[in-house]
Amino acid sequence: MQDRNRNDSKHQASQIELANLSTNSVHKTIDSAPHEALIISPDAAANTIQAVQDVVTAARTGAPLSR
């Protein structure tokens, strides 16, 4: 069910709409990476960690997120 929701076009549209509520946002996804990829895939975990660090840096400095 989780994979189906992630790939569902309505779900994707709502995620993009949510990201667009901010003037400084980027909506990123990792293809074929379910939530558990954070603990089973070093590459997916590294990409996620970098994205979180980018958001924290942008929030602290006021810099725009890179696309």
N, C-alpha and C positions, 0 to 999 in steps of 0.2 A: 504494500500500500504506500509506503514512504517513497519508493522510487517512482511510482505512478504519479503521486502528488507533485514531486519535484519536476517531473517532465510535463506536467499538465499545463497547457497554455494559459489557462485562467490563473493558475498559481504563479506562473512566471510574470504575467501581466500585473498581478497584484504586488509582487515583489518589486518590480520596476516602479510602479506607482508609489510605493512606500519610499523607495530611495529618492524619488523626485520631490518628496516633501521638503528636502533639505536643499539649500543652495550650494552645498559642498558635499556631494555624494558621488559614489561610483557603485554600480551594481555588478558584482563579479560572481561567476560560478565556476566550479571545477567540473568539467564534463565527466560523467560516470563516477562521481565520488559521492557515495552515500555518507550520511552523518558519521558512521563509524570509521570512515576513512581517516578521521583525525587521529585515531589510535592505531590503525593498521597500515597506513600509507605514509611513509616519511615525506614524500613529495607533497601530498595533499596537506599534511600537517604544516609543513614549511610555508606553503602558499597561504594558508589560513593565518598562521602567526604573523607573516609579513603584512597581510591585509589589516590585521588588528593593530599592529604597530604603526602602520601608515595612518590609520584613523586617530590613534592617540596623539601622534605627532601633529597632525593637522589640527586637532582640537586644542592642543597646547600652544601652537605657534600661530594659528590662524591661516596657515598656508593652505592652498587648494590641494585636494587630492588629485593625483595624476591618473589619467585615464588609461 
